[in-house]
Amino acid sequence: MVHVGVSGVAQAVTLEQCGKNVGYVVLDNARCCPGSHCCVEGGPECLHSRVNMEAVRDKVRAQGLELQLAVSDDAGRYLCDYTYYYSLYLSHGKATFVHVPPLDKPYSAELLGHALKLIVQAMLEQLDNVQESCL
């Protein structure tokens, strides 16, 4: 599963390495927040994607795109992080999350689309290499 979310403060395309379970205290747009302030009660504090985001970043950077790529271990304790953690929890680590800046701030839709295509291709190549090494 590949999730993509917009971060109003991002200046880079950010590959999120992990999702956090606790610390959800900000109300969403519907003015809701988990009463327990966590995603999965009794779940691990942090779950990591099986995809190595640093390797994905390096592979995409090698393509020479004119945009910043970053790796993060904190998706923000809001809807994106909540969604990512829950997806990681249900899929046993077989999920990813990419934060992008708002369109044209500073990247065009075309550039972001191309970058996301390269990111997904790099993720798939990484998974193909893992499956081949298991044969």
N, C-alpha and C positions, 0 to 999 in steps of 0.2 A: 504494500500500500504506500503510495506517495501522496502526502498531503502538501498543499501549498497555501500559505496564508500571507496576507498583507500586513506589514508592520509600518505604521505611520512614522516611526522614528528611524527606520533602517536607511542606510546609505549604501548598503552592500546586499547582495544575494547571500543569505545566511543559511548554511546547512546545519540543522540541529542534530546533535549527537544523542541527546537523551531527553526524556520527559520526567518531570517531577510529580510526585503524588500529593504533596502537602503544600499549604500556603495559599489556597484559593480563597481570598477574602474580598476581592473586587467584584462588584455587581456587574453582570453582563447587560446587554442592551434591553433585555426583558426584565431587568432589575432582580435577577435571580443569582444565587450563589449557593454552593453546596453547604448544608448546615454543618457538616463535619469539617469543612474547609479542606477536604481531600477528594481525590478522584476515586480511588478504590479503597474502602476501609479495610485495613489489614494488609494492604498491598505493600510491596517494597517501596522505599523512599524514592528511588530513582531507577528507571529502566533505560538501558542503552539499546540503540538500534544495532542489529547485526551487520549493517552496512558501515564500513569505515569511511566516515565523512571526510577525513583529512585526505585519504587517497582519492576520493571523488573530486574534492577541491583541486588537488594537484593535477589530476588528469584533465579537468576542464580548463584550468589555468594554462596548460600547455597548448591549448587551442588558440590562444592569443586574443581572446575577447576583450573588448574595451569596457570591462566592468569589474567591480570589486567582488571578490568571493571570500566569505569568511566561514569559519566553523565555530559553533557555539554549543555550550552545554547547559544553557538556560533559555528556554523558549518563552518565558515571561509570566507564568502563573495566571494566565487568562484563558480564553477559549482555545487558542492554538495549542498551548501546553497541555491543557486538559484533554483535548482531542488526541494529541500525540501520545500522551501517557496511556490513555485508554486503548488506543490502537496497538501500542507496543504490548500492553498487558494481554489483550485478546489474541494477538498474533505471535506471542512468544518472541518478540524482538524483530519481527519481519515487517517493519514499517519505517517510514522516513518522513521528515518534515522539512520543508524549505520555506523560509521567510523571504519575501520580496518587498522592495520599496513600492510605494504607490506609483502608478503609471506616470511616466514623464518626470519623475522626481527621484532620481535623475535619468532613468533609463526608459527608452521607448518600449511599447508593447512588442514590437518586432524583435528587439534585442533581448528582452526578457524571455520571450517565447523560444528564441534560439538557444539561450543559455539553459532554460529548463529542459529542452530537448537533449542537449549535451549532458546535462546532469543525470537525467534518467538513463541515457545510453551508458554512461560510466557506471551507474549503479547496476544495470543489467549485466555489463561485462564482468563486474566484480562478482556477482552472483553466479554467472556462468563458470568463472574460474574456480569458485568454491565447489560447485557441483562436479566439475571435471576432476578435481583433486580427491573427491570422495569415491570416485569410481574404481 
